[in-house]
Amino acid sequence: MEISARRLGDGPEAKYVNSPATYLFNKSTLLYNFNNAKEKARIAGYIYVLEGFMDVYALYRIGIESCVATMGTALTEEHIRLLRMLNVEIRLCLDGDIPGQKATMKVANELVNAGLNVRIVDNQNSTKDPDEILNQDGPIALNAYLNKLISRVDFILNYYKNTNPLQTSEQKTQLIQEFVPVLLGIRSQLELDSYLNKLADITGYTPEAIRNILKTAKSKPKERDFKEIIRQNNPERKVLRRLEFAERELLYQMLQNPEAVAFYEQKIGGFYDETYRIIANYLVEYANEHKDFVPVDLITSLETSELAEKDILINKISELYLERNHPDVCNQELLDNLQQVIDSEKERIFENDTLEQSLEGKDPKEKARIISDYNRRRLRKKR
């Protein structure tokens, strides 16, 4: 005999507990209630895919019989095959917490890639499942909840907007990369404008920049990797190029001159670029122990170190050492100029990050006021 059960009350344990898979009870091939729901789904034109059998019971109690549930496993190819047989809209309704939202995005992508039509119950402001909504809020609330359906694209954009997990330029680049094929497939101009504005809010790119990315991508239909195109339209590109140039120049001088090493330690304290920062800090430690050294000595020391990224650091040092487009003389004026650029560009990045955080969750009128204040402060600084 095999069993499937739901935990009573709150706790750290899994919500649903199932017997181990056997020859007769193979969870990877079963969708709970599929046999009863398949004809109902064909009549209704849709089927709800739920987290567990208690949610199926809840939907039955309000008259919705076109529903199935997984049995404690991720969605499998066999599950997708069963759903494809129905030829109806798939309505995903999984847990609304962060892990549940991530699972929803993964399942939605798998279903879309399999050629199925998918919409998602917008549960991102609720951690209750259908069973809990019915018991606590009643049938009208559950009906309203189940009919609040959004597209996969909207669900993904809402997730990134609400949880704000994008901390680096590379993460933002990756998100736009994933959305380029989706956006290229949208025919409605109004729908495209809506998605462009949402994606712009999340990534910090302007809608115009994303349009340029799409225009370039459209002209290269065989291209699959758009990251370089995206980076060229990065709003931080000019700031980062100027900052990277200054940090690279100072690091080069540090490899050649002990005075530059001391200047970095006293005046800079840390580079914005992570690789440059690791090299510079290693160089400071090495210079404190070895008064006279050449870059080859540093490379030899790195080769015997236990740093995980030592190969990357050695390649970067070798690349820098062989460059010839640097000033021949390292004097105080050069070091002071480099410090001024590094400080001002790092401050600008910090201000932009602070501005983005200040704008989060504000209405358009409040956003306009904050941006106006920000621009006035910048003008005063220039004077």
Helices and strands as residue ranges (DSSP letters): E 4-6, E 16-18, G 27-29, H 34-44, E 46-50, H 53-61, E 67-69, H 77-86, E 89-93, H 98-113, E 118-121, H 130-137, H 139-146, E 149-151, H 152-163, H 169-184, H 189-203, H 207-218, H 227-232, H 237-256, H 258-263, I 264-268, H 274-289, H 295-303, H 310-322, H 332-359, H 364-382
